[in-house]
Amino acid sequence: MILVFQYILQLIVLCGPHLHTMATDKPDPYIFSTDTLPNDPRYLPPLANGLLGWTVYNKIMHMGGVYNGEGGDCHRADVPCPLALTMETEEQSRHTYTLNTRTGVFTHSLSTASITASQSFYAHRHHTNLLVMEILLVRQEASQESVTVKLKSSYTPHSKDIIFQSAPDYKGGRHIHGQTTTAEVPKGTCTSVHMIWTPTVPSLTLQPEQSQSRWGFIVALSNSAEGAEAHYDRGLEMMAFGDLRPSHQRAWEELWADSLVELTGPDTLSRALIGCMFYLISAFPYLHEASNFGGVSPGGLSNGGEGQDYWGHVFWDQDTWMYPSIALFYPKFARAVLEYRVSTVDGARDNAEKQGYKGLKFPWESAVSGREVCPEDIYGKQEIHINGDITLAFQHYLYLTQDLSMFTEGRGSEVIWGVADYWVSRVTWSSEEENYHILGVMPPDEYYYDVNNSVYTNTVAKFSLQFAVELAGLLNYPAPPEWQQIADQIKIPFDPEIKYHPEFDGYKKGHPVKQADTVMLGYPLGLPMTPEVRRNDLELYEAVTDPHGPAMTWSMFAVGWLELGEAEKAQQELQKCFKNIQGPFQVWSESTDGSGAVNFLTGMGGFLQAVLFGYTGFRVQKDCLAFAPLLPNDISQLCLRGVSYLGAKMDWLVRAQEVCIILREQEDAKPCPLQVILKSSGTKIPLIPGKPVTFPQEAGEICRLDSTLSCGPN
């Protein structure tokens, strides 16, 4: 089972951190570069670090957890950005704009006959309260003339959301502070923001005796004066010791070491994957600071002002679309998502009470409190599947990590049992059909509302009730018998003649569908069904799904066709996603015409799932990580680095005919022993740290070495 030496080298090259250096004939796929900026400023690259988010050159930035406005008027508060500067010169010049996703740095390079100027921006990846601009001027030729570069600013120290006041300068830095004007909830506390920044200047000059010179500008944000001063001090200290950018880049190196996704195939697909990973990782705080996480909205932290990109609210997009791929690599990020939901439990309880139900009703749109902040009541009242979506994220985490502390000290059990109690109070018994119904809902397909028995909603309710019973058994909690009773007897709509799942009671086959809905029963929900039914669902709904619907839809069709062994059909579905990628910086729009949310992380999350759970066939099950790899013809190999399971880290290389796995050696962790079990032959292969193993491409599972259980549907 041990690979030959050449094969090991190939794996190291593919999964190593410097793949681009091995292929100098091709441009580095991690670097997005252009000589002209997009005409639409929405497609400029967003820079974020989980706390701060900014689209380059924009005069507005945002800070995680800082919202303004009550209830449906709640939105991310606009914070003025002092680094809203463009660089120009009077000489004729050549421009290059580059986003380096390896380092998280955006650079504008300007070249003239006399000078090369580089203006770089980054949201510091380790010290997340800092936004940085650096400018380097390098003389092209010896000259006794000074050379000047102009900096044009659009910054003003004003915000429509925060009443700012000037404070005394701090160590040469400007200081403003203020509070949001309106709290999210009545009589709530308005959020404070303090900002200290290095004063910018209208121009920079390289003197005759200088061959080059460098300038650094930092912005520090915090909710207190003491915090802003401490972060500003830290920025100045790192700048003085030359460690400001190196510490930022080290943090990115650490992140990429745990999440490499590369393939040998079409360059467009490779770059799309890298862009998706970069922007999704950027939405989360540094690994050691994830406890401060405030959720991920569809447009990320860079967007979400009033009337824009869903106002920065958190939807099911986080838990269903972005979370699975992140959880596969970063357990700490995954836990941060769950901790965000735990922090909103009081608001969820209030939502349920206001609607006349028990337990927890998580908001369709969430900010800080957990109370509903959707501007339109119907979504908050009827799109209740979000409760089950959140529960399934908790279940996914437990199966990946076996971390029960999330459910005990972390209070995750409150979420699971509160949601179960909600379903109990929300269902209605039908004496005619002798099963439980859920009435008056909006399914994920938002073309319909006030329908009964949405097949998706009822399925997530069933599974979340089942998980509540399972968790109660693990924690010796007395589960009410109705949890299991309702899970066993809830209606899952099915047409036995056509052999497909109607989207809801009364759905007429052939009617239009907005987005992925019923096709998600197979994945990610994992509802057992025959291949015939799975195919029928895919074919029937593909024909009527709006081609201009939201970007994540086609990725679910791709996963479905891969399940059925039709890789080329899956690839056709995935190709549709490329209409939503706006060049040159791989920024996604929600719709193919560029409308809707921009930097649409939801679409990116779906796209990543098509690769990470589609090409590999990964399924997170109760007792194993199942796999069933299948690559389309235009992809010769897929490398995944840092797949996390039960505390272990694995690197995978998938090829057309074989699979290689290397269990990493981890000095600081003691994961449980793992093994590979191949489905067709029953062959068992222990995974030994540092020892690669290979086997023919076939379905199987990763499970505990001492496990005698075979993995199957939940």
C-alpha positions as CSV (number, residue, x, y, z in Angstrom):
1,M,0.0,0.0,0.0
2,I,3.0,2.3,0.3
3,L,3.4,4.7,-2.7
4,V,6.4,4.7,-4.9
5,F,8.9,7.5,-4.3
6,Q,7.9,9.3,-7.5
7,Y,4.3,9.4,-6.5
8,I,5.3,10.8,-3.1
9,L,7.2,13.6,-4.8
10,Q,4.2,14.4,-7.0
11,L,2.0,14.7,-3.9
12,I,4.5,16.9,-2.2
13,V,4.7,19.1,-5.3
14,L,0.9,19.3,-5.6
15,C,0.1,19.8,-1.9
16,G,3.2,21.9,-1.1
17,P,2.9,25.6,-0.3
18,H,4.8,26.7,-3.4
19,L,3.2,24.9,-6.3
20,H,3.5,27.9,-8.5
21,T,7.3,27.8,-8.4
22,M,7.2,24.4,-10.0
23,A,5.4,25.6,-13.0
24,T,7.1,28.8,-14.1
25,D,5.5,28.6,-17.6
26,K,2.2,29.5,-16.1
27,P,1.1,32.6,-14.1
28,D,0.6,32.1,-10.4
29,P,-3.1,31.2,-10.0
30,Y,-3.1,32.8,-6.6
31,I,-2.4,36.3,-8.1
32,F,-5.2,38.2,-9.8
33,S,-3.6,41.0,-11.8
34,T,-4.8,43.6,-14.4
35,D,-3.7,46.8,-15.9
36,T,-7.2,48.3,-15.8
37,L,-9.7,48.4,-12.9
38,P,-13.3,47.2,-13.4
39,N,-15.7,49.9,-14.5
40,D,-18.1,49.0,-11.7
41,P,-16.4,49.8,-8.4
42,R,-18.4,47.0,-6.7
43,Y,-16.1,44.5,-8.3
44,L,-13.0,46.0,-6.8
45,P,-11.4,43.5,-4.4
46,P,-12.7,43.4,-0.8
47,L,-10.2,43.1,2.0
48,A,-11.4,41.7,5.3
49,N,-10.1,39.9,8.3
50,G,-13.2,38.8,10.2
51,L,-13.4,42.1,12.1
52,L,-12.8,44.8,9.5
53,G,-14.0,44.8,6.0
54,W,-13.2,47.3,3.2
55,T,-13.4,47.4,-0.6
56,V,-10.2,49.1,-1.9
57,Y,-10.5,52.8,-2.6
58,N,-14.0,53.0,-1.0
59,K,-14.5,55.8,1.4
60,I,-16.6,53.6,3.6
61,M,-15.5,50.5,5.7
62,H,-17.3,48.3,8.2
63,M,-16.5,46.8,11.6
64,G,-18.0,43.5,12.7
65,G,-20.8,43.7,15.2
66,V,-21.4,47.4,14.6
67,Y,-24.9,48.0,13.3
68,N,-27.2,51.1,13.2
69,G,-30.9,51.2,13.1
70,E,-33.7,49.5,14.9
71,G,-35.4,46.2,13.8
72,G,-36.0,46.2,10.0
73,D,-33.9,49.3,9.6
74,C,-30.8,47.7,11.2
75,H,-27.8,47.7,8.9
76,R,-24.0,47.7,9.1
77,A,-22.9,51.1,10.2
78,D,-20.8,53.0,7.8
79,V,-17.3,53.9,9.1
80,P,-15.2,56.4,7.1
81,C,-12.0,55.0,5.8
82,P,-8.9,57.3,6.0
83,L,-7.1,55.1,3.4
84,A,-9.5,55.9,0.6
85,L,-6.5,57.2,-1.5
86,T,-5.6,56.8,-5.1
87,M,-2.0,57.2,-6.3
88,E,-1.1,59.2,-9.5
89,T,1.7,61.1,-11.1
90,E,2.0,63.8,-13.7
91,E,4.3,61.7,-15.9
92,Q,3.0,59.2,-18.3
93,S,2.7,55.9,-16.4
94,R,1.9,52.3,-16.7
95,H,-0.4,50.8,-14.0
96,T,-0.8,47.3,-12.6
97,Y,-3.3,46.3,-10.0
98,T,-2.7,43.0,-8.2
99,L,-4.5,41.0,-5.5
100,N,-2.2,38.4,-4.1
101,T,-4.4,35.9,-2.4
102,R,-1.5,34.1,-0.8
103,T,-0.7,37.1,1.3
104,G,-4.0,39.0,1.3
105,V,-2.3,42.2,-0.1
106,F,-3.7,44.4,-2.9
107,T,-1.1,46.5,-4.7
108,H,-1.3,49.2,-7.2
109,S,2.1,49.6,-9.1
110,L,2.8,52.7,-11.1
111,S,5.8,52.9,-13.4
112,T,7.2,56.0,-15.2
113,A,10.5,56.7,-16.8
114,S,11.8,58.0,-13.5
115,I,10.1,56.1,-10.7
116,T,8.3,52.9,-9.7
117,A,5.6,53.4,-7.0
118,S,3.8,50.7,-5.2
119,Q,0.8,51.3,-3.0
120,S,-0.3,48.3,-0.9
121,F,-3.3,47.7,1.2
122,Y,-4.2,44.9,3.6
123,A,-6.5,44.2,6.5
124,H,-4.1,42.7,9.0
125,R,-4.7,39.0,9.4
126,H,-3.3,38.6,12.8
127,H,-4.0,41.9,14.5
128,T,-7.5,42.3,13.1
129,N,-8.2,45.8,14.5
130,L,-5.7,47.2,12.0
131,L,-6.0,48.3,8.4
132,V,-2.7,49.1,6.6
133,M,-1.5,51.1,3.6
134,E,2.2,51.0,2.6
135,I,3.8,53.0,-0.2
136,L,7.2,52.3,-1.7
137,L,8.9,54.7,-4.1
138,V,12.0,53.4,-6.1
139,R,14.0,55.6,-8.4
140,Q,14.4,54.1,-11.9
141,E,17.5,56.0,-12.8
142,A,20.2,58.2,-11.2
143,S,19.0,61.8,-11.1
144,Q,19.4,65.0,-9.1
145,E,15.8,65.7,-9.4
146,S,13.2,65.0,-6.7
147,V,10.2,62.9,-7.8
148,T,6.7,63.3,-6.4
149,V,3.7,61.1,-6.4
150,K,0.3,62.5,-5.6
151,L,-2.3,60.9,-3.3
152,K,-5.9,61.8,-4.0
153,S,-8.2,61.3,-1.0
154,S,-12.0,60.9,-0.9
155,Y,-12.0,60.6,2.9
156,T,-14.2,62.7,5.2
157,P,-14.5,62.0,8.9
158,H,-18.3,61.7,8.7
159,S,-20.8,59.0,8.8
160,K,-24.6,59.0,8.5
161,D,-24.7,56.2,11.1
162,I,-22.2,57.4,13.7
163,I,-22.0,60.8,15.2
164,F,-18.2,61.3,15.3
165,Q,-16.3,63.8,17.5
166,S,-12.7,64.7,17.4
167,A,-10.4,63.6,20.2
168,P,-6.9,64.8,21.0
169,D,-4.2,63.4,18.7
170,Y,-2.6,60.2,20.0
171,K,1.1,59.7,19.3
172,G,0.8,61.7,16.1
173,G,-2.3,59.9,15.0
174,R,-5.7,61.5,14.5
175,H,-8.5,60.2,16.8
176,I,-12.2,60.4,16.3
177,H,-14.9,58.6,18.3
178,G,-18.7,58.3,18.4
179,Q,-21.7,56.1,18.8
180,T,-24.3,54.7,16.4
181,T,-27.4,56.8,16.4
182,T,-30.0,54.0,17.0
183,A,-29.8,50.7,18.8
184,E,-30.9,47.4,17.2
185,V,-33.6,46.8,19.9
186,P,-35.7,49.4,21.8
187,K,-33.8,50.8,24.8
188,G,-30.7,48.9,23.7
189,T,-27.2,50.2,23.9
190,C,-25.7,52.1,20.9
191,T,-22.3,50.8,19.9
192,S,-19.2,52.9,20.4
193,V,-16.4,53.2,17.8
194,H,-13.0,54.7,18.3
195,M,-10.6,55.2,15.3
196,I,-7.0,56.3,15.4
197,W,-5.0,56.6,12.2
198,T,-1.8,57.9,10.7
199,P,-2.4,61.2,9.0
200,T,-2.2,61.0,5.2
201,V,-0.6,63.6,3.0
202,P,-1.5,64.9,-0.5
203,S,1.8,63.8,-1.9
204,L,5.0,61.9,-1.2
205,T,8.4,62.9,-2.6
206,L,11.6,61.0,-3.2
207,Q,14.5,63.4,-2.6
208,P,17.5,63.6,-4.9
209,E,19.8,61.8,-2.6
210,Q,17.3,58.9,-2.1
211,S,17.2,55.8,-4.3
212,Q,14.0,54.6,-2.6
213,S,11.8,55.4,0.4
214,R,8.9,53.7,2.2
215,W,6.0,55.0,4.1
216,G,3.5,53.2,6.3
217,F,0.0,54.3,7.4
218,I,-2.2,52.4,9.8
219,V,-5.8,52.7,11.0
220,A,-6.8,51.2,14.3
221,L,-10.4,50.6,15.3
222,S,-11.9,49.5,18.6
223,N,-15.1,49.9,20.7
224,S,-13.1,51.9,23.3
225,A,-10.4,54.5,23.5
226,E,-8.1,52.2,25.4
227,G,-8.5,49.5,22.8
228,A,-7.9,51.8,19.9
229,E,-4.7,53.2,21.6
230,A,-3.4,49.7,22.3
231,H,-3.9,48.5,18.8
232,Y,-2.4,51.7,17.3
233,D,0.6,51.2,19.7
234,R,1.0,47.7,18.5
235,G,0.9,48.8,14.8
236,L,3.5,51.4,15.4
237,E,5.7,48.9,17.2
238,M,5.5,46.3,14.5
239,M,6.2,49.0,11.9
240,A,9.3,50.2,13.8
241,F,10.6,46.6,13.9
242,G,9.8,45.8,10.3
243,D,7.2,43.1,11.3
244,L,3.9,44.7,10.3
245,R,3.6,43.0,6.9
246,P,5.6,39.9,7.8
247,S,3.3,39.1,10.7
248,H,0.3,39.6,8.4
249,Q,1.8,37.3,5.8
250,R,2.7,34.6,8.4
251,A,-0.9,34.5,9.5
252,W,-2.0,33.9,5.9
253,E,0.6,31.2,5.5
254,E,-0.8,29.5,8.5
255,L,-4.3,29.6,7.1
256,W,-3.3,28.4,3.7
257,A,-1.4,25.5,5.2
258,D,-4.7,24.3,6.5
259,S,-6.9,24.8,3.5
260,L,-5.2,24.2,0.2
261,V,-7.6,23.3,-2.7
262,E,-5.8,22.9,-6.0
263,L,-6.5,20.9,-9.1
264,T,-4.8,20.1,-12.4
265,G,-7.4,21.2,-15.0
266,P,-8.9,24.4,-16.4
267,D,-7.2,27.5,-15.2
268,T,-10.6,29.3,-14.9
269,L,-11.8,26.6,-12.4
270,S,-8.5,26.7,-10.5
271,R,-8.6,30.4,-10.1
272,A,-12.3,30.4,-9.1
273,L,-11.6,27.9,-6.4
274,I,-8.7,29.9,-5.0
275,G,-10.8,33.1,-5.1
276,C,-13.6,31.4,-3.2
277,M,-11.3,30.1,-0.5
278,F,-9.6,33.4,-0.1
279,Y,-12.8,35.5,0.3
280,L,-14.4,32.9,2.6
281,I,-11.4,32.6,4.8
282,S,-11.2,36.4,4.9
283,A,-14.7,36.5,6.4
284,F,-13.4,34.8,9.6
285,P,-11.2,36.3,12.3
286,Y,-7.7,35.0,13.1
287,L,-7.8,31.4,14.4
288,H,-6.8,32.4,17.9
289,E,-9.5,35.2,18.1
290,A,-12.5,33.4,16.7
291,S,-14.5,34.0,19.9
292,N,-15.1,37.6,18.7
293,F,-16.9,36.4,15.6
294,G,-20.1,38.2,14.6
295,G,-21.4,36.0,11.8
296,V,-21.0,36.1,8.0
297,S,-23.4,37.9,5.8
298,P,-23.9,37.1,2.1
299,G,-21.8,40.1,1.0
300,G,-19.2,39.8,3.7
301,L,-17.9,42.5,6.0
302,S,-16.9,44.9,3.2
303,N,-20.5,45.4,2.3
304,G,-23.9,45.8,4.0
305,G,-24.6,49.4,4.5
306,E,-28.2,50.7,4.4
307,G,-30.1,49.2,1.5
308,Q,-27.0,47.4,0.2
309,D,-26.2,43.7,0.1
310,Y,-28.8,42.5,2.6
311,W,-27.7,45.2,5.0
312,G,-24.9,43.0,6.4
313,H,-27.4,40.6,8.1
314,V,-26.7,36.9,8.7
315,F,-29.0,34.4,7.0
316,W,-29.1,30.6,6.4
317,D,-26.4,31.4,3.8
318,Q,-23.8,31.2,6.6
319,D,-24.9,27.9,8.1
320,T,-25.9,26.0,4.9
321,W,-23.8,27.4,2.2
322,M,-20.5,28.8,3.6
323,Y,-20.1,26.7,6.8
324,P,-19.7,23.1,5.4
325,S,-16.5,23.9,3.4
326,I,-15.0,26.0,6.2
327,A,-15.8,23.3,8.8
328,L,-13.9,20.7,6.7
329,F,-10.7,22.6,7.3
330,Y,-11.1,24.8,10.3
331,P,-12.8,23.4,13.4
332,K,-12.2,26.7,15.2
333,F,-14.0,28.7,12.6
334,A,-16.8,26.1,12.6
335,R,-17.2,26.5,16.3
336,A,-17.2,30.3,16.0
337,V,-20.2,30.0,13.7
338,L,-22.0,27.9,16.3
339,E,-21.0,30.3,19.1
340,Y,-22.5,33.2,17.1
341,R,-25.8,31.4,17.1
342,V,-25.6,30.6,20.8
343,S,-25.0,34.3,21.5
344,T,-28.4,35.0,19.9
345,V,-30.4,32.5,21.8
346,D,-32.3,35.1,23.9
347,G,-33.4,36.9,20.7
348,A,-34.5,33.6,19.2
349,R,-36.6,32.8,22.2
350,D,-38.2,36.2,22.0
351,N,-39.0,35.7,18.3
352,A,-40.7,32.4,19.1
353,E,-42.8,34.0,21.9
354,K,-43.9,36.8,19.7
355,Q,-45.1,34.3,17.1
356,G,-46.9,32.3,19.7
357,Y,-44.6,29.3,19.8
358,K,-42.3,27.6,22.3
359,G,-38.5,27.1,22.1
360,L,-36.3,29.1,19.8
361,K,-37.1,30.7,16.5
362,F,-33.9,32.0,14.9
363,P,-34.3,35.1,12.8
364,W,-34.3,34.9,9.0
365,E,-32.1,37.9,9.2
366,S,-29.8,38.3,12.2
367,A,-27.5,41.0,13.5
368,V,-26.3,41.1,17.1
369,S,-29.3,40.4,19.3
370,G,-30.8,37.5,17.5
371,R,-34.1,39.3,17.1
372,E,-35.6,39.4,13.7
373,V,-34.3,42.3,11.7
374,C,-35.7,41.4,8.3
375,P,-37.3,44.5,6.7
376,E,-40.3,42.4,5.5
377,D,-42.3,40.4,8.0
378,I,-43.2,37.5,5.8
379,Y,-39.7,36.1,5.6
380,G,-39.2,36.1,9.4
381,K,-42.6,34.5,10.0
382,Q,-42.6,31.9,7.2
383,E,-39.0,31.0,6.2
384,I,-38.6,28.9,9.3
385,H,-36.3,26.3,7.7
386,I,-33.4,28.3,9.1
387,N,-34.1,26.7,12.5
388,G,-33.3,23.3,11.0
389,D,-30.4,24.6,9.0
390,I,-28.7,25.9,12.1
391,T,-29.3,22.6,13.9
392,L,-27.7,20.6,11.1
393,A,-24.6,22.9,11.3
394,F,-24.3,21.9,15.0
395,Q,-24.7,18.2,14.0
396,H,-22.1,18.5,11.3
397,Y,-19.7,19.9,13.8
398,L,-20.2,17.2,16.3
399,Y,-19.7,14.4,13.7
400,L,-16.5,16.1,12.4
401,T,-15.0,16.8,15.8
402,Q,-16.7,14.8,18.6
403,D,-16.4,18.0,20.6
404,L,-19.1,17.7,23.2
405,S,-17.8,20.7,25.1
406,M,-19.6,22.8,22.4
407,F,-22.8,21.4,23.6
408,T,-22.2,21.5,27.4
409,E,-20.0,24.5,28.4
410,G,-20.6,26.0,25.0
411,R,-24.4,25.9,25.5
412,G,-25.0,24.3,22.1
413,S,-27.5,21.9,23.7
414,E,-29.7,25.0,24.3
415,V,-29.9,25.6,20.6
416,I,-30.6,22.0,19.7
417,W,-33.3,21.4,22.3
418,G,-34.8,24.9,21.9
419,V,-35.3,24.3,18.1
420,A,-36.8,20.8,18.9
421,D,-39.3,22.5,21.2
422,Y,-40.2,25.0,18.5
423,W,-41.0,22.2,16.0
424,V,-43.2,20.5,18.6
425,S,-45.2,23.7,19.0
426,R,-45.2,24.5,15.3
427,V,-46.5,21.2,13.8
428,T,-50.1,20.3,13.3
429,W,-51.5,16.7,13.4
430,S,-53.5,15.7,10.3
431,S,-56.0,13.0,11.3
432,E,-56.8,12.5,7.6
433,E,-53.2,11.7,6.6
434,E,-52.2,10.5,10.0
435,N,-49.0,12.5,10.1
436,Y,-47.7,15.9,11.2
437,H,-47.8,18.9,9.0
438,I,-46.1,22.2,9.0
439,L,-48.4,24.8,7.7
440,G,-48.0,28.3,6.3
441,V,-44.3,28.5,5.4
442,M,-42.1,29.9,2.7
443,P,-39.6,27.3,1.4
444,P,-36.1,28.1,0.3
445,D,-37.7,28.7,-3.1
446,E,-39.0,32.2,-2.3
447,Y,-41.3,32.3,-5.3
448,Y,-43.9,30.7,-3.1
449,Y,-45.2,31.5,0.4
450,D,-47.9,30.5,2.8
451,V,-47.6,26.9,1.5
452,N,-48.0,23.7,3.5
453,N,-45.4,21.0,4.0
454,S,-42.4,22.4,2.2
455,V,-40.5,19.2,1.6
456,Y,-37.2,20.9,2.5
457,T,-38.6,22.5,5.7
458,N,-40.2,19.3,6.9
459,T,-37.0,17.3,6.2
460,V,-34.8,19.7,8.2
461,A,-37.3,19.6,10.9
462,K,-37.3,15.8,10.9
463,F,-33.5,15.6,11.0
464,S,-33.1,18.3,13.7
465,L,-35.6,16.5,15.9
466,Q,-33.7,13.3,15.4
467,F,-30.4,15.0,16.3
468,A,-32.0,16.4,19.5
469,V,-32.9,12.9,20.6
470,E,-29.4,11.7,19.8
471,L,-27.7,14.5,21.7
472,A,-30.0,14.0,24.6
473,G,-28.8,10.4,24.8
474,L,-25.2,11.5,24.8
475,L,-25.7,14.1,27.5
476,N,-28.2,12.1,29.6
477,Y,-30.9,14.6,29.1
478,P,-34.5,13.4,29.4
479,A,-35.8,14.0,25.8
480,P,-39.5,14.5,25.5
481,P,-41.0,11.6,23.7
482,E,-42.8,13.9,21.2
483,W,-39.4,14.8,19.7
484,Q,-38.9,11.3,18.3
485,Q,-42.7,10.8,17.6
486,I,-42.9,13.9,15.4
487,A,-39.6,13.1,13.7
488,D,-41.0,9.6,12.8
489,Q,-44.4,10.9,11.6
490,I,-43.8,14.2,10.0
491,K,-44.9,14.4,6.3
492,I,-42.3,14.3,3.6
493,P,-44.1,15.0,0.4
494,F,-43.6,12.4,-2.3
495,D,-45.4,11.5,-5.6
496,P,-45.3,7.7,-5.9
497,E,-46.5,7.8,-9.5
498,I,-43.9,10.2,-10.9
499,K,-41.5,9.2,-8.2
500,Y,-40.2,12.6,-7.3
501,H,-40.5,15.0,-4.3
502,P,-43.0,17.8,-4.9
503,E,-41.6,21.1,-3.5
504,F,-44.7,21.4,-1.2
505,D,-48.3,20.3,-1.0
506,G,-50.1,21.4,-4.2
507,Y,-46.9,22.2,-6.2
508,K,-47.7,21.7,-9.8
509,K,-44.9,20.0,-11.7
510,G,-43.4,22.3,-14.2
511,H,-44.0,25.5,-12.3
512,P,-41.0,27.9,-12.1
513,V,-38.5,27.6,-9.2
514,K,-36.3,30.4,-8.0
515,Q,-33.3,28.4,-6.6
516,A,-32.1,25.2,-5.2
517,D,-34.7,23.7,-2.9
518,T,-35.9,20.1,-3.4
519,V,-32.7,19.1,-5.0
520,M,-31.0,19.7,-1.6
521,L,-32.8,16.8,-0.1
522,G,-30.1,14.5,-1.5
523,Y,-27.2,16.8,-0.6
524,P,-26.6,18.4,1.9
525,L,-29.6,16.9,3.8
526,G,-28.9,13.2,2.9
527,L,-32.6,12.1,2.8
528,P,-32.5,8.4,1.7
529,M,-33.9,7.9,-1.8
530,T,-33.3,5.6,-4.7
531,P,-31.1,6.7,-7.6
532,E,-34.3,6.9,-9.8
533,V,-35.9,9.4,-7.4
534,R,-32.7,11.4,-7.1
535,R,-32.5,11.6,-10.9
536,N,-36.1,12.6,-11.3
537,D,-35.8,15.4,-8.7
538,L,-32.7,16.7,-10.6
539,E,-34.2,16.6,-14.0
540,L,-37.6,17.9,-13.1
541,Y,-36.3,20.9,-11.2
542,E,-33.4,21.7,-13.5
543,A,-35.9,22.3,-16.3
544,V,-37.9,24.9,-14.4
545,T,-35.2,26.6,-12.2
546,D,-34.7,30.3,-13.0
547,P,-31.5,30.6,-15.0
548,H,-31.0,34.1,-13.5
549,G,-31.5,32.9,-9.9
550,P,-28.9,33.2,-7.1
551,A,-25.5,31.9,-7.8
552,M,-25.3,28.9,-5.4
553,T,-28.1,27.0,-7.1
554,W,-26.2,25.1,-9.8
555,S,-23.6,23.8,-7.5
556,M,-26.3,21.7,-5.8
557,F,-27.3,20.2,-9.2
558,A,-23.6,19.5,-9.8
559,V,-23.3,17.5,-6.6
560,G,-26.4,15.6,-7.4
561,W,-25.2,14.5,-10.8
562,L,-21.8,13.5,-9.3
563,E,-23.7,11.3,-6.8
564,L,-25.3,9.5,-9.8
565,G,-21.9,9.0,-11.4
566,E,-22.4,11.6,-14.2
567,A,-19.4,13.7,-13.9
568,E,-19.7,15.5,-17.3
569,K,-23.3,16.4,-16.6
570,A,-22.2,17.8,-13.2
571,Q,-19.5,19.9,-15.0
572,Q,-22.1,21.4,-17.2
573,E,-24.0,22.6,-14.2
574,L,-20.9,23.9,-12.5
575,Q,-20.0,25.9,-15.6
576,K,-23.2,27.9,-15.1
577,C,-21.6,29.4,-12.0
578,F,-18.9,31.2,-14.0
579,K,-21.5,33.7,-15.2
580,N,-21.5,35.0,-11.7
581,I,-17.8,35.6,-11.4
582,Q,-16.8,39.1,-12.2
583,G,-13.2,39.7,-13.3
584,P,-10.5,40.5,-12.8
585,F,-10.5,39.9,-9.0
586,Q,-12.9,36.8,-9.0
587,V,-15.6,38.8,-7.1
588,W,-19.0,37.0,-7.3
589,S,-22.3,38.7,-8.0
590,E,-25.5,37.1,-6.7
591,S,-27.1,37.1,-10.2
592,T,-25.6,36.5,-13.6
593,D,-26.5,40.1,-14.7
594,G,-24.4,41.5,-11.9
595,S,-27.3,42.5,-9.7
596,G,-28.0,41.5,-6.1
597,A,-25.3,41.1,-3.4
598,V,-21.7,41.5,-4.5
599,N,-18.8,39.5,-3.2
600,F,-21.5,36.9,-2.9
601,L,-20.0,34.5,-0.4
602,T,-23.1,32.3,-0.6
603,G,-22.4,31.5,-4.2
604,M,-18.7,30.9,-3.4
605,G,-19.7,28.5,-0.6
606,G,-21.9,26.5,-2.9
607,F,-19.2,26.4,-5.6
608,L,-16.7,25.1,-3.1
609,Q,-19.1,22.4,-1.9
610,A,-19.5,21.2,-5.4
611,V,-15.7,20.5,-5.4
612,L,-15.1,19.5,-1.8
613,F,-18.2,17.4,-1.4
614,G,-18.9,16.6,-5.0
615,Y,-15.6,15.5,-6.6
616,T,-14.6,13.7,-3.4
617,G,-18.0,12.5,-2.4
618,F,-17.3,13.5,1.2
619,R,-20.2,13.0,3.5
620,V,-20.0,13.8,7.2
621,Q,-21.7,10.9,8.9
622,K,-22.3,10.0,12.5
623,D,-19.4,7.5,12.7
624,C,-17.2,8.3,9.7
625,L,-16.2,10.7,6.9
626,A,-17.5,8.9,3.9
627,F,-16.0,9.4,0.4
628,A,-16.8,8.4,-3.2
629,P,-14.4,10.3,-5.5
630,L,-15.3,11.1,-9.1
631,L,-13.5,13.6,-11.4
632,P,-14.7,14.9,-14.7
633,N,-12.6,14.3,-17.8
634,D,-11.0,17.8,-17.8
635,I,-9.5,17.4,-14.3
636,S,-6.6,15.0,-13.9
637,Q,-6.1,15.4,-10.2
638,L,-7.4,17.2,-7.2
639,C,-5.4,18.0,-4.1
640,L,-6.9,18.9,-0.7
641,R,-4.6,19.9,2.1
642,G,-5.7,20.0,5.7
643,V,-8.9,18.1,5.8
644,S,-9.8,17.9,9.4
645,Y,-11.5,14.9,11.1
646,L,-11.6,13.9,14.7
647,G,-8.7,16.1,15.5
648,A,-6.5,14.7,12.7
649,K,-5.3,16.6,9.6
650,M,-5.2,14.8,6.3
651,D,-3.9,15.6,2.8
652,W,-5.7,14.0,-0.1
653,L,-4.7,13.5,-3.7
654,V,-7.5,12.3,-6.0
655,R,-6.7,11.0,-9.4
656,A,-8.9,9.4,-12.1
657,Q,-7.9,5.9,-11.0
658,E,-6.5,6.2,-7.5
659,V,-6.5,8.1,-4.3
660,C,-3.6,8.9,-1.9
661,I,-4.0,10.0,1.7
662,I,-1.3,11.3,4.1
663,L,-2.2,11.6,7.7
664,R,-0.2,14.6,9.0
665,E,2.2,14.4,12.0
666,Q,0.9,16.8,14.6
667,E,3.1,17.8,17.5
668,D,0.5,19.7,19.5
669,A,-2.4,17.3,19.0
670,K,-3.2,13.7,19.7
671,P,-6.0,12.7,17.3
672,C,-7.7,9.3,17.6
673,P,-6.2,6.6,15.4
674,L,-7.9,6.4,12.0
675,Q,-8.3,3.9,9.2
676,V,-9.6,3.7,5.7
677,I,-12.3,1.1,4.9
678,L,-13.1,0.5,1.3
679,K,-16.7,-0.2,0.5
680,S,-16.5,-2.9,-2.2
681,S,-13.7,-5.0,-0.9
682,G,-13.9,-4.3,2.8
683,T,-10.2,-3.7,2.9
684,K,-9.0,-1.8,6.0
685,I,-5.9,0.4,5.9
686,P,-4.6,2.0,9.0
687,L,-3.6,5.7,8.6
688,I,-0.1,6.2,10.1
689,P,1.1,9.8,10.5
690,G,3.6,10.7,7.7
691,K,3.0,7.5,5.8
692,P,1.1,7.9,2.5
693,V,-1.3,5.2,1.4
694,T,-2.9,4.7,-1.9
695,F,-5.8,2.6,-3.2
696,P,-8.0,2.4,-6.3
697,Q,-10.6,5.1,-6.7
698,E,-13.7,3.7,-5.0
699,A,-16.1,4.6,-2.3
700,G,-15.1,4.1,1.3
701,E,-14.9,5.8,4.7
702,I,-12.5,7.3,7.2
703,C,-13.3,6.1,10.7
704,R,-11.8,5.3,14.1
705,L,-9.3,2.5,14.0
706,D,-11.2,0.7,16.7
707,S,-14.5,1.2,15.1
708,T,-16.5,-1.8,14.0
709,L,-19.3,0.2,12.6
710,S,-19.8,0.8,9.0
711,C,-20.8,4.2,7.9
712,G,-24.2,4.7,6.5
713,P,-27.1,7.2,6.3
714,N,-28.0,9.0,9.5
